[in-house]
Amino acid sequence: MNTYKRLFKYIPEKMNYLLLSVAFSVATAVLTIVPYYYLWNFLREFFVVQSLGKAMDYAVTIVALLIAYVVVYLVALWMSHLLGFRLETNLRKVGAEYLMNASWNFFDMNSSGKIRKIIDDNASRTHMVVAHLIPDTTVAILVPILMFITLIVIDYKLVILLLVITILGVLQFKGMYGDPQFIKYYTTALEKMNAESVEYVRGIQVLKVFNGTVYTLKSLYNSINDYSEFALNYSMSCRFPYVSFQTLFNLCITFTIPFAIFFINRGTSAMTILAEIIFFAVFVSILFASLMKVMYVGMYNMQAKDVVDKLEEMFNEMNRKKILHGSRGEFKNFNIEFKNVSFKYEEDYVLENLSLKLEGGKTYAFVGSSGSGKSTIAKLISGFYKIDDGEVLIGGENITDYSEKAICENITNVFQNAQLFKTSIYENVKVGNQNASYSEVMRALKLANCNDILDKFETRENTIIGSEGVHLSGGEKQRIAIARAILKDANIIILDEASAAADPENEYEIQRAFSNLMEGKTVIMIAHRLSSIRNVDEILVLDDGKIIERGTDKELMSIDSRYRYLQELFSKTNEWRIYDEMASR
Ligand SMILES: Nc1ncnc2c1ncn2[C@@H]1O[C@H](COP(=O)(O)OP(=O)(O)OP(=O)(O)O)[C@@H](O)[C@H]1O
């Protein structure tokens, strides 16, 4: 019951459909049994009283009742399907809303393929579960009760016979279900296999290059084996109870033979017994159908619990480690300060007790070896993660006091791997500011030095990017992303590894685009190309999550600093040529 409360809370607006579906399902259950009562009367008139006219009247009533049954059952199914489809739609909407507000941690820990599959698959499973559950549960509960009542009216001796068959049938049940945790294990194995298949398809080009097969990717191979082994073992464990259940009902007529002999010997007329046996043999088939329904209802229950568990587990995970934003909308200034900040993604601290101050309106560069924490600092300034200790302040106020909208409007990120959508260049830039006019978008494209990109295509800014359109180089994509950032016109700009993807020509264009983007802003650059940061206001050198040096390029180059060492190393790397190396051998 609790499972259904959890599911139905997503469709409060459609509870009238639930009530209608239950009402029509009750009518269906009644209409399942009533024709049998008339069948008994028909048989009695035919065999015992031998009045053909009356028997005919009963036969017509039976046909009318069967038509009514079909109509009422269809209405019950219609209502429950409306409910099921609405639930599916609402769960997708809720999933999308949670996703829009999910923490960065969540996206770090879950691949997009996995997220899509969990939301999509489970939402679509709910409609199936709910659509069939209401009519089937009602019928499964009511029909056996109504059957017993009917038999009491006809002949109490038949009740004993039905009771024997019901008890034997129910005894097979537990075995037919198998392990109650089955659905949970089954869907987990299936999801794992699906996720691994997506990974396989993603990496298929690499596998081809290295002549790999499905066996190369052990995790996929194992997940297929686990799934097939599990499905096979489960089917085998249900084999005996399932077959004996089917046999019991298909041979139930055999139960009636000793019954008939016993009661004929005790004086009941042969014709009455014949009518009762024919009736019972037909009637008992509904018990079989309704016991099968009980089994499906049990399955639906397990599925419903699994679906709601999986979805809500994911919704909770989306909120884990999420920043709870305040309502502050205005920034006094754009000074940034870290006060004793400690932060970890998982177990180990990446930053411990870090303090630093950056002045608004200036340009800073973070340098340091790989993994020293440069990107992490940038992400914390952007408000992507909740810190474990200390404070991140912007304009003297804790970053969590600002509304999400304020943070979003005032801070922009240009990542190394620019994420572009499979739509036109124009639409990709407009993402930066939905209210921008056509001329503002075109101005941003111009300032980001994208004109040469537009010149390449006849449809210019309306050219579609991606698998259904044209392919752009890494550097070209980055310039489009810079145009998007220019259009956004945020006050704090974070350029993470922003120039690493470009060739020299593109690099030059990108640097010009950057200088247009950075004008008058607070800028934090994280660049591995140390040549591009020589003119920044201040350089901060990081090592293992700590700032070990800070100063201008001139200051740091004039002393025996880590920065000077990194710059010299960078120059050497630039001068280094494979043929020099070859020549020196
Ligand atoms: N999403 C994440 N989940 C778990 N650990 C992470 C995550 N991102 C970074 N780390 C870890 O945090 C540490 C700092 O990473 P960070 O990306 O900040 O370094 P970086 O100086 O920017 O490195 P690089 O120059 O190579 O990009 C590394 O040890 C890294 O493995």
The ligand as an SDF file (V2000), in Angstrom:
LIG
                    3D

 31 33  0  0  0  0  0  0  0  0999 V2000
   34.8480   15.1600   -9.9840 N   0  0  0  0  0  0  0  0  0  0  0  0
   35.8380   14.6860   -9.2530 C   0  0  0  0  0  0  0  0  0  0  0  0
   35.6360   13.6350   -8.4350 N   0  0  0  0  0  0  0  0  0  0  0  0
   36.6240   13.1430   -7.6850 C   0  0  0  0  0  0  0  0  0  0  0  0
   37.8630   13.6530   -7.6480 N   0  0  0  0  0  0  0  0  0  0  0  0
   38.1430   14.7050   -8.4300 C   0  0  0  0  0  0  0  0  0  0  0  0
   37.1450   15.2730   -9.2850 C   0  0  0  0  0  0  0  0  0  0  0  0
   37.6910   16.3160   -9.9530 N   0  0  0  0  0  0  0  0  0  0  0  0
   38.9680   16.3900   -9.5380 C   0  0  0  0  0  0  0  0  0  0  0  0
   39.2530   15.4330   -8.6390 N   0  0  0  0  0  0  0  0  0  0  0  0
   40.5230   15.2190   -7.9500 C   0  0  0  0  0  0  0  0  0  0  0  0
   40.8690   16.4260   -7.2890 O   0  0  0  0  0  0  0  0  0  0  0  0
   42.2370   16.7150   -7.4210 C   0  0  0  0  0  0  0  0  0  0  0  0
   42.4260   18.1130   -8.0120 C   0  0  0  0  0  0  0  0  0  0  0  0
   41.8840   18.0970   -9.3110 O   0  0  0  0  0  0  0  0  0  0  0  0
   41.7900   19.4100  -10.2110 P   0  0  0  0  0  0  0  0  0  0  0  0
   41.0190   19.0340  -11.4300 O   0  0  0  0  0  0  0  0  0  0  0  0
   41.2990   20.5240   -9.3860 O   0  0  0  0  0  0  0  0  0  0  0  0
   43.3040   19.6440  -10.5660 O   0  0  0  0  0  0  0  0  0  0  0  0
   43.9490   20.5690  -11.6640 P   0  0  0  0  0  0  0  0  0  0  0  0
   45.0790   21.2760  -11.0020 O   0  0  0  0  0  0  0  0  0  0  0  0
   42.9200   21.4260  -12.3060 O   0  0  0  0  0  0  0  0  0  0  0  0
   44.4930   19.4790  -12.6660 O   0  0  0  0  0  0  0  0  0  0  0  0
   44.6570   19.5610  -14.2630 P   0  0  0  0  0  0  0  0  0  0  0  0
   45.6270   20.6420  -14.5350 O   0  0  0  0  0  0  0  0  0  0  0  0
   45.2120   18.2160  -14.6400 O   0  0  0  0  0  0  0  0  0  0  0  0
   43.3000   19.7910  -14.8150 O   0  0  0  0  0  0  0  0  0  0  0  0
   42.8220   15.6070   -8.2870 C   0  0  0  0  0  0  0  0  0  0  0  0
   43.4470   14.6830   -7.4110 O   0  0  0  0  0  0  0  0  0  0  0  0
   41.6370   14.9610   -8.9570 C   0  0  0  0  0  0  0  0  0  0  0  0
   41.8350   13.5930   -9.1130 O   0  0  0  0  0  0  0  0  0  0  0  0
  1  2  1  0
  2  3  1  0
  2  7  2  0
  3  4  2  0
  4  5  1  0
  5  6  2  0
  6  7  1  0
  6 10  1  0
  7  8  1  0
  8  9  2  0
  9 10  1  0
 10 11  1  0
 11 12  1  0
 11 30  1  0
 12 13  1  0
 13 14  1  0
 13 28  1  0
 14 15  1  0
 15 16  1  0
 16 17  2  0
 16 18  1  0
 16 19  1  0
 19 20  1  0
 20 21  2  0
 20 22  1  0
 20 23  1  0
 23 24  1  0
 24 25  2  0
 24 26  1  0
 24 27  1  0
 28 29  1  0
 28 30  1  0
 30 31  1  0
M  END
$$$$
